[in-house]
Amino acid sequence: MIRKSLYTLTIVAAFATFTSPNPASAQAMESVVPFKVGTFAINDVPTVGLVLQDDKLIIDLAAANRAMELRPQYSAITMPKDMLGLIEQYGYGLKFRIYEVVNWLTEENLLSGSDRPSYVHPVGSVDIMAPIQYPSKLMNAAVNFYTHACEGCNADEQAARNRERRESRGVPYLFLKPTRGAIIGDGDDIIMPFGRDRIEWEVEMAIVFGRTGKYISANRAYDHVFGYMVAMDISDRGGRPPGGYGSGSDWFVGKGHDTFAPHGPWIVPKEFYGDPMVRLHQTLVIDGVTVQEARAGDMIHNIPELIEYASSLITIFPGDVMQSGTSGGTGAGRVERASGSGYLIDGETISANIEGIGTLTHTVRIEKSIPDDLSGSQLPPVSTYRP
C-alpha cells in the first residue's frame, strides 16, 4: 500500500478541486477594494457571499462569477459551494479569481444605482448565517487577558496581578467548544438553558485557519491564517451539582450549551485587516451599556503564541477556528447595568464589536420548560444545588 502524508493529500486535493475541470490563469493579483466573506440565506438558500461597500451590500459570489464568465476574456471556474470550500481553495489561487470578480463589479459600476444585478443584495434583505457551517474544531483561550485574570480588582490589585502573571506566564490554556449547535449567526437568539441563571458574556476575536499545519512556529503563524471574525464565548457559571464524580467547575457545563458560540457576522481575509496584535479593539455592549473594551496589549499570550501552542497539541485544518480570549468586564466584574445583575437576563440585547470586522447582535432568551419524561439524569437548575 502506498502511504502519503496527511499534508500532501490535503494540498493535492485542494489544488485538484480548484483546477479541475476548467483550469484558468487568474489575472488579478490585487483587489481594487477590500472585501469580507460570509454565508447568507438568500431566498432561503445558504449562499457564499462577498461583503462590499462598507458592509452595505452582499454579493452572491457564484452568481456574480457566472455573470462575469459571459465575457470572453474570463475563463470558467466553478465557485465552492460553502465557506469551508472557499477557505480550503483560497490560498491555492481562488483568491485571485475573487479579486477579479470584485474588480469587475467595481469597474462595471454594478454596485451602484437602482438597477443593480439580481445577485447584488442590500445587507438588510438577507439572513446573516454563521460564516462557517461548521469548523472541525473550535478552540478557545481561557483567561488570556490580564484584566480578565483579575475581575473587579482595584488599580493596585490589578498591577500586582499583572506583575505576577508576566513573571510566570507558562503556556496558554485552551479548551474545546462544540461546533454545530453551539455556533450561531448574527441575529440568532442566545438561549439560557432551563434553570441555568448564571450566564455570562465574553467578546473575543476568532482566528480562522486557512492552511493545514502541525507544530507551527509563532514566527510562521500568520502563514496559516485565513482571516478574522467576531465571536462570543457565552459561559454558564452555575457549575456542577453536588455529588457524583467531580464537583464545582465543569468546562462542558460551562461552555458547551447550544447557542453559546456566536460567530460572524462575516470573515475579513487577513490581507484586508492587518496585524491583529496592533489593530485589535473589541467591545461588548448590553442594552446600551458598554461592559467590555480591550485592545491586544492586554493579552497574556499573543495570537502567534496561541497558534504555536494549539498546533503543538493537534493538527490545524482549513476552516478551524481559535478564539483569543476575553478581557475584564464579564459578569464576574459586576459591571453596573440596568438589570443590576452580574449575569444575563431574559430579553437583553447583547452586541459584540471588533473594529474593522463588524458587530454581532443577539437577544437573550430563557428556556422556560423541559420535557416531563426526563429521568433525573439531566443537568439540574442551579437553584436546586444545596448550599
N, C-alpha and C positions, 0 to 999 in steps of 0.2 A: 504494500500500500504506500502510495506517495503521500508524505506528510508535508503540509505547508503551514507556515506560521499564521497566527490569527491576524497579524498586521498586514501580511502580504495579501491574504484573502480579502480583507476589508478594502484595501487600496484598489485591487484589481476589480472588485465588484463595483465600487463607486465609479471607477473610470469607464467600465463597460456600460453601466447604466446611462452615463452621460453621453457616450459617443455612439451608441448603437440604438436604432439602425441608421440614424441620419447624422453622420459626422458633419461638423461645421467649424470653421475657424472664427472665433469671436474677434470682433474688430475694436470694440470699445474697451479701452484699458482704464477709463475713469468714468464716473457718473457725474453729469453736469450739476446735479443737485443731490443732497443726501436723501436717503430713504430709510424706512423701517419695514419690517416684515411681520406678518401676523396671520392668524387663522380667523376667518369671519364666516358667519352663516349668511349667505347671500341667497335669497329666495329659498331659505331653509336647507341649503346645501353647504356643508363645510367647505370653505374655499381658501386657498393660499392667496394672500393679497399683499400689495405694497401700500405703504402709508406715505403720502406726499402732501406738499403744501401745508406745512405746519400742522400736521395731523388732522387736516380737514377732509382729505379725500382718501378713499380706499380703491385700489385698482385690482380688479380680478387679473392676476398675473397670467394665467393660462390663456384667458380670452384676449388680453392685450397682445400677448405673444403671437397668437394665431392671426390677429388682425395685421400685425407688423409683417408676418411672413407672406402676406399677399403682395408685398413689394418684392420685386425680383432680386434685389441686392441682399436679401436676408434668407439664409438657408433655414430649413425646417428643423426645429429642435423641440422635442416633447418636454414640457414642463413637469416637474414632480407633482404627484397627487396630494402630498401632505407636507407639513413642515419638516418632519424628520427626513424626508427625501431631499428637500431643499438644502437642509443643513449638511447632509452627507455629501452632496454634489457641489456645494458652493465653492469650496476651496480647490476643486478639481476642474475649474473652468466655468461653472454655471454662473458665477457672479458676473463674469464679463458679458454674458448674454443678458442678464438682468440689467446691467448698466446700459446695454443697447436699447432695451425696452424703455427704460426711464428717459434716456436721451431722445429717443424717437418721440415719445409722448410730449416731451418738453418742446422740442424743435418744431413739431407739427401743431403746437398750440391746442392740444387735445384736452388739456386740463383746465381750460378757462372757457367762459361763455356759457350760454344756456343750452347749447346743442352738443353737450358732451356725449361721447360714445356710451353705449349701454353698459360697458364694462367699467365705467368710472362712477363711483357711488359716494355721496356725502357720508361722512362717518356716522352721522346720526341715523342713517337708513339701514344700517347693517347691525347684526348682533355680534359683539366682540367676544370671541371664544378664547380660552387659554391657548396661547400660541402653539404649544407642543402637546399633541394628543397621542401618546404620553411618553415622558422620558423613561428610559430603562431604570434609572435611579435618580433620586433626589437627595442630595447630601446637604447637610446644614451645619454651620459652625456655631457652637454653643459658647456663650459668654466671651465674645471676641471683641467687645468694645470696653474700654476702661470704665466708662460711665455706667455701663450695664453691670459691671462687676461690683459696683458699689451704689446700688439704687437707694435713693433717699439720703445719701451721705451729705454732710456739710462740706465746705471747701477744704478744711483741714483733713477730714477723714478721707476725702477723695484723693487728695495729694499723697497721703500716706499709702493708700491702696495702690495708687498708680506706681509709686516707687517700688512697692513690694512685687507687683506683677512684672515690672520691667526687669527686675533682678532675677526673677525665676519664671520666665515665660513658659518654659517647657515646650511641648509640641501642641498643636491645635487639638481641640476636642470636636469630633464630628459625629453626627448621628444621622440615621436614615429616616425619611418620612415615606409613607405610601405615595403613589402617584395617582393612578386612576381612582377616583372617589374623593381623594383629598384635594387634588388640583382643580381649581375653578377659574373662570374667566371674569373679566370686568363686568360688574353689574349683577353677578350671581349672589344670592344670599349666603352669608356665613351663618351656619346653623349651630346654635348652642345645644349640645346633646341633652336629652331629658335628665333633669336633676343635676346637671353639671353647671354650677353657678359661679365658678371661679375661672372665667375665661379671659385671657389676656391677649394683647396685640403686640406685634413686633414687625416693623418695616425693615426690609432687607434688600440688598442688591442680589439679583440672581445672575450667575455667570453661566452662559450656555456654551457647551463644548462643541467644537467643530471637527476635531481630529482625534483618532484613537491614540492612546498613549499609556504607558506604564513607566513608573519611575521618571516622571517629567521634572527636570530641574527647574527651580524657580527662575533661573535665567532664561529658560525656554518656554515658560508657562504660557505666555500670551500667544505663542505659535499655535497652541491647541484650542484657543478661544474663538468661538464664532461671534458672540455678541453678548448683550446685556439686556435684562428686563427688570421690572419692578416685581417684588414679591412680598408676601407677608408670611410670617410664621405664627399662626394662631395657636395658642397654648392653653391646655387645661391644667390648672394648678391645684386641682382637687385631690390628686394623688390616689393611691390605692386604699381600699377599705382595710380595716384591721383584720388580722387572721390570715391563715394560709401562708404560702411561701412569699417572702419579701414583705416589705412594708414601706410606707411613705412614698417617696418619689418613684415613678414608673414612666419611662420615656415613651412607651407605647400608648399608655393612657394620656400622657401629657401632650403628645404631638401627633397622634395617629388618626384622629377622628376625621370623618368626611368633612369636606369644605375647609379644612384647616391649612390649605396651601394655595391661596390666591396667587395667580401668575399673570403677568402681561403689562399693560394692555397689548403690547407688541414687543418685538425684539429689535434693538438697534445693533446692526452689524458693527463690529469693533472698529472698522476704519472710519466710521462716522461719529464715534464717541470720544476716542482718545484714551488716555491713561486713567482708569478709574481711581487709582491711588492719588491722583492730582485733582480730578474733577468731581468725585462723588459728593453729592449733597442730598441727603434723604430726610424726608419729614413725614410725620403721620398726624392726621387731624381727626378728632372725633367730635361730631356735632359742632363744628366751628372752632373747637379748642385745639391748638397745637400742643400735642403731648410729647412728641419726639422730634428732635432735629439733630443731625450729626453730619460730620464730614469724615473723610477717610483717615485723617490724622488721629482719630480716636481709636483706630483699630489696634488690637494687640498683635495679631498676626496678619500681615498684608495678604492680598489676594494671590500673588505668586507663591508665597509660602503655603497657603491653604491648598493650592493645586499640587505642589510638590508632595505635601503630606498625604492628601487624598489618593494620589496616584501611586504612592508607595504601598498602599493597602489594597487597591483594587484598580483594574484596568478601566480607564475612562473611554467612553464611546461617544460618537457624534450624537448630539441631542441630549446627553446627560446634563444635569443641572446641579450647580452648587451654590448655596446661599451663604453670604459672607458674614452673617450675624447682625445683631441689632445693638442700638445704643441705649443709654438710660432713657427713662420716661415711660417705661412699661407700667403695668398695674402695680408692681411691687414698689414703685416710687410714689404711688398715690398722688399723681398729678391731679390737681383740683379740676373737676368737671361739673357740669350742671347736675348730673345724677348724684354726685357725692360718692360714687362707688370707685373702688380700685379695680373693678372688673367690668367687662362689657355687660350691657343690659339690653333687653329686647327693644328693637326699634331704633337703636342708634345707627347713625351713618358714619362709616369709617373710611377715610381716604388716605392712601399711601402714595407719595410722590417721590420720584428721583429726577432731579433737574437734568434735562436733556434726553430723558426717556419718555416719561409720561406719568399718568395718575391712574391708580386702581381705586374704584369706589364701590363699596358694598354696604348693604343693610344687614344688621344683625337680627336674626330671628331665633326664637327659642322653640325647641321641640317640646310640644305640650303633652304628648302621650306616647306610650309604647304598647305593643301587643299584650293582651291579658293572659296569654297562654305560655309566657316565659317561665322557665323552671326555677329561677332564682340565681342562676349562674351568671346573669348579665352584670355589667358594671352598675353598681347602685348609685342613687343620688348622694351627693356629698353630705346632705343634711342628715342622712341615716348613720353616719360614722359616729361611733362612741367617742366622747371627749377623751 
